[in-house]
Amino acid sequence: MCLAVPGKITAISATDPLFRIGTVDFGGISREVNLDCVPEAGIGDYVIVHVGIALSVMQENEALAIRDDLRKLLPGEQPPSP
């Protein structure tokens, strides 16, 4: 089974359309993510990420609902709120 996690793009460091890298915040933890599959994504957008690659842009309310559901699966683990 694979797991994709929603996060918010906070910065884009490369603007080359063939190789875009962005910083994505996952509720307090930030990671660099490949944005090649989502050329339309910009700073402030939410994306669903699997193994370091953003697969699609998603609505903020959907991203936050998924994040809340994931928190419920990890009893005792409470990452910081966005």
Residue frames as a rotation matrix with the C-alpha (Angstrom) as fourth column:
MET 1
0.584 0.812 0.000 0.00
0.812 -0.584 0.000 0.00
0.000 0.000 -1.000 0.00
CYS 2
-0.487 -0.706 0.514 1.22
0.705 -0.665 -0.246 3.51
0.516 0.243 0.822 -0.82
LEU 3
0.296 0.531 -0.794 0.63
0.862 -0.507 -0.017 6.67
-0.411 -0.679 -0.608 1.15
ALA 4
-0.342 -0.311 0.887 0.42
0.632 -0.774 -0.027 10.18
0.695 0.551 0.462 -0.27
VAL 5
-0.126 0.174 -0.977 0.33
0.923 -0.340 -0.180 13.13
-0.364 -0.924 -0.118 2.12
PRO 6
0.608 0.390 0.692 -1.08
0.646 -0.749 -0.145 16.63
0.462 0.535 -0.707 1.56
GLY 7
-0.128 -0.658 -0.742 1.10
0.852 -0.456 0.258 19.68
-0.508 -0.599 0.619 2.09
LYS 8
0.877 0.434 -0.204 1.21
0.324 -0.850 -0.416 23.40
-0.354 0.299 -0.886 1.31
ILE 9
0.199 -0.815 0.544 3.78
0.890 -0.083 -0.449 24.87
0.411 0.573 0.709 -1.07
THR 10
0.701 0.003 -0.713 5.67
0.493 -0.725 0.481 27.62
-0.516 -0.689 -0.510 0.76
ALA 11
0.172 -0.685 -0.708 8.45
-0.571 -0.655 0.495 28.32
-0.803 0.319 -0.503 -1.76
ILE 12
0.913 -0.030 0.408 9.56
0.339 0.612 -0.714 27.38
-0.229 0.790 0.569 -5.26
SER 13
0.327 -0.896 -0.299 13.31
-0.058 -0.335 0.940 27.39
-0.943 -0.291 -0.162 -5.78
ALA 14
-0.798 -0.565 0.209 13.56
0.163 0.131 0.978 26.43
-0.580 0.814 -0.012 -9.45
THR 15
0.049 0.872 -0.487 11.32
-0.411 -0.427 -0.806 27.94
-0.910 0.239 0.338 -12.09
ASP 16
-0.776 -0.326 -0.540 12.51
-0.628 0.312 0.713 25.82
-0.064 0.892 -0.447 -15.02
PRO 17
0.202 0.979 -0.015 9.30
-0.978 0.201 -0.064 24.11
-0.060 0.027 0.998 -16.22
LEU 18
0.388 -0.092 -0.917 11.19
-0.361 0.900 -0.243 20.85
0.848 0.425 0.316 -16.74
PHE 19
-0.194 -0.481 -0.855 12.67
0.671 0.571 -0.473 20.72
0.716 -0.666 0.211 -13.23
ARG 20
0.049 0.316 0.947 10.77
-0.455 -0.837 0.303 22.57
0.889 -0.446 0.103 -10.50
ILE 21
-0.443 -0.207 -0.872 11.54
0.672 0.568 -0.476 22.05
0.594 -0.797 -0.112 -6.83
GLY 22
0.128 0.539 0.833 9.38
-0.314 -0.774 0.549 23.48
0.941 -0.332 0.070 -4.08
THR 23
-0.961 -0.274 0.041 9.38
-0.104 0.221 -0.970 23.57
0.257 -0.936 -0.240 -0.32
VAL 24
-0.043 0.982 -0.182 6.23
-0.148 0.173 0.974 21.96
0.988 0.069 0.138 1.04
ASP 25
-0.704 -0.083 0.705 4.97
-0.691 -0.151 -0.707 22.28
0.165 -0.985 0.049 4.61
PHE 26
-0.289 0.565 -0.773 3.33
0.109 0.821 0.560 19.16
0.951 0.078 -0.299 6.06
GLY 27
0.741 0.671 -0.034 1.85
0.144 -0.108 0.984 20.70
0.656 -0.734 -0.177 9.20
GLY 28
0.871 -0.442 0.213 5.10
-0.409 -0.414 0.813 21.96
-0.271 -0.796 -0.542 10.70
ILE 29
0.058 -0.855 0.515 7.62
0.228 0.514 0.827 19.80
-0.972 0.069 0.225 8.86
SER 30
0.666 0.129 -0.735 8.99
-0.589 -0.513 -0.624 21.14
-0.458 0.848 -0.266 5.57
ARG 31
0.017 -0.631 0.776 10.59
0.367 0.726 0.582 19.11
-0.930 0.275 0.244 2.80
GLU 32
-0.483 -0.213 -0.849 11.80
-0.704 -0.482 0.521 19.75
-0.520 0.850 0.083 -0.73
VAL 33
0.095 0.649 0.755 9.44
0.226 0.725 -0.651 18.22
-0.970 0.232 -0.077 -3.28
ASN 34
-0.915 -0.325 0.239 9.61
0.269 -0.050 0.962 17.73
-0.301 0.944 0.133 -7.04
LEU 35
-0.153 0.890 -0.429 6.84
-0.140 -0.449 -0.883 19.77
-0.978 -0.075 0.193 -8.69
ASP 36
-0.908 -0.317 -0.272 7.28
-0.292 0.014 0.956 18.51
-0.300 0.948 -0.105 -12.28
CYS 37
-0.740 0.656 0.148 3.88
0.660 0.666 0.347 16.76
0.130 0.354 -0.926 -12.36
VAL 38
0.329 0.863 -0.384 2.03
0.897 -0.412 -0.157 19.91
-0.294 -0.293 -0.910 -11.25
PRO 39
-0.579 -0.651 0.491 3.25
0.785 -0.608 0.118 22.75
0.222 0.454 0.863 -13.50
GLU 40
0.055 0.707 0.705 0.17
0.279 -0.689 0.669 24.79
0.959 0.160 -0.235 -12.56
ALA 41
0.575 0.182 -0.798 0.98
0.795 0.105 0.597 24.72
0.192 -0.978 -0.084 -8.81
GLY 42
0.047 -0.537 0.842 2.18
0.053 -0.840 -0.539 27.87
0.997 0.070 -0.011 -7.11
ILE 43
-0.911 -0.405 -0.075 3.06
0.129 -0.108 -0.986 29.16
0.392 -0.908 0.150 -3.66
GLY 44
-0.624 0.696 0.356 0.11
-0.738 -0.374 -0.562 28.72
-0.258 -0.613 0.747 -1.31
ASP 45
0.193 0.682 -0.705 -1.36
-0.805 0.521 0.284 25.77
0.561 0.513 0.650 -3.20
TYR 46
0.122 -0.080 0.989 -1.92
-0.705 0.695 0.143 22.41
-0.699 -0.715 0.028 -1.53
VAL 47
0.010 -0.195 -0.981 -0.53
-0.859 0.501 -0.109 19.33
0.512 0.843 -0.163 -3.25
ILE 48
0.881 0.186 0.435 -0.68
-0.373 0.838 0.399 15.62
-0.290 -0.514 0.807 -2.57
VAL 49
0.143 -0.959 -0.244 2.86
-0.965 -0.081 -0.249 14.19
0.219 0.271 -0.937 -2.30
HIS 50
0.967 0.031 0.252 4.13
-0.085 0.974 0.209 10.63
-0.239 -0.224 0.945 -2.68
VAL 51
0.471 -0.871 0.143 7.83
0.798 0.489 0.353 9.74
-0.377 -0.052 0.925 -2.30
GLY 52
-0.297 -0.687 -0.664 8.92
0.418 -0.718 0.556 13.34
-0.858 -0.113 0.501 -2.77
ILE 53
-0.946 0.050 0.320 6.86
0.292 -0.297 0.909 14.04
0.141 0.954 0.266 -5.89
ALA 54
-0.504 0.824 -0.260 3.76
-0.375 -0.479 -0.794 16.25
-0.778 -0.303 0.550 -5.92
LEU 55
-0.757 0.240 0.608 1.13
0.546 0.744 0.386 14.32
-0.360 0.624 -0.693 -7.87
SER 56
-0.160 0.747 0.645 -1.75
0.744 -0.338 0.576 16.80
0.649 0.572 -0.502 -8.02
VAL 57
-0.893 0.027 0.449 -3.05
-0.236 -0.878 -0.417 20.10
0.383 -0.478 0.791 -6.71
MET 58
-0.353 0.803 -0.480 -5.92
0.799 0.526 0.291 19.84
0.486 -0.281 -0.828 -4.25
GLN 59
0.313 0.580 0.752 -8.36
0.000 -0.792 0.611 22.11
0.950 -0.191 -0.248 -2.44
GLU 60
-0.570 -0.579 0.583 -7.29
-0.518 -0.298 -0.802 23.42
0.638 -0.759 -0.130 0.98
ASN 61
0.122 0.689 0.715 -10.35
-0.992 0.117 0.057 22.02
-0.044 -0.715 0.697 2.78
GLU 62
0.874 0.148 -0.462 -9.68
-0.248 0.955 -0.164 18.53
0.417 0.258 0.871 1.38
ALA 63
-0.028 -0.979 -0.200 -5.99
-0.002 0.200 -0.980 18.72
1.000 -0.027 -0.008 2.34
LEU 64
-0.543 -0.166 0.823 -6.78
-0.748 -0.351 -0.564 19.77
0.383 -0.921 0.066 5.92
ALA 65
0.546 0.787 0.288 -9.45
-0.838 0.514 0.185 17.06
-0.002 -0.342 0.940 6.27
ILE 66
0.688 -0.376 -0.621 -6.96
0.041 0.875 -0.483 14.39
0.725 0.307 0.617 5.17
ARG 67
-0.398 -0.874 0.280 -4.33
-0.230 -0.200 -0.952 15.79
0.888 -0.444 -0.121 7.55
ASP 68
-0.157 0.425 0.891 -6.83
-0.984 -0.145 -0.104 15.56
0.085 -0.893 0.441 10.43
ASP 69
0.855 0.484 -0.186 -7.70
-0.484 0.874 0.047 11.96
0.186 0.050 0.981 9.50
LEU 70
0.279 -0.837 -0.471 -4.00
0.101 0.513 -0.852 11.03
0.955 0.190 0.228 9.43
ARG 71
-0.499 -0.433 0.751 -3.52
-0.640 -0.400 -0.656 12.55
0.584 -0.808 -0.077 12.90
LYS 72
0.378 0.743 0.553 -6.32
-0.925 0.321 0.201 10.33
-0.028 -0.588 0.809 14.20
LEU 73
0.824 -0.099 -0.557 -4.40
-0.108 0.939 -0.327 7.26
0.556 0.329 0.763 12.98
LEU 74
-0.178 -0.968 -0.180 -1.37
0.282 0.125 -0.951 8.19
0.943 -0.220 0.251 15.10
PRO 75
0.817 0.552 -0.165 -2.50
0.300 -0.164 0.940 8.11
0.492 -0.817 -0.300 18.73
GLY 76
0.611 -0.564 -0.555 -0.30
0.586 -0.149 0.797 10.22
-0.532 -0.812 0.239 20.98
GLU 77
-0.543 -0.777 0.319 1.37
0.791 -0.347 0.503 11.92
-0.281 0.525 0.803 18.00
GLN 78
0.634 0.748 -0.195 0.26
0.647 -0.651 -0.397 15.51
-0.424 0.126 -0.897 17.54
PRO 79
-0.401 -0.758 0.514 2.22
0.910 -0.395 0.126 17.41
0.107 0.518 0.848 14.89
PRO 80
-0.715 0.105 -0.691 1.89
0.197 -0.918 -0.343 21.20
-0.670 -0.382 0.636 15.08
SER 81
0.371 0.893 0.254 -1.23
0.680 -0.075 -0.729 22.74
-0.632 0.443 -0.635 13.53
PRO 82
-0.232 -0.447 0.864 -0.77
0.938 -0.338 0.077 24.81
0.257 0.828 0.498 10.36
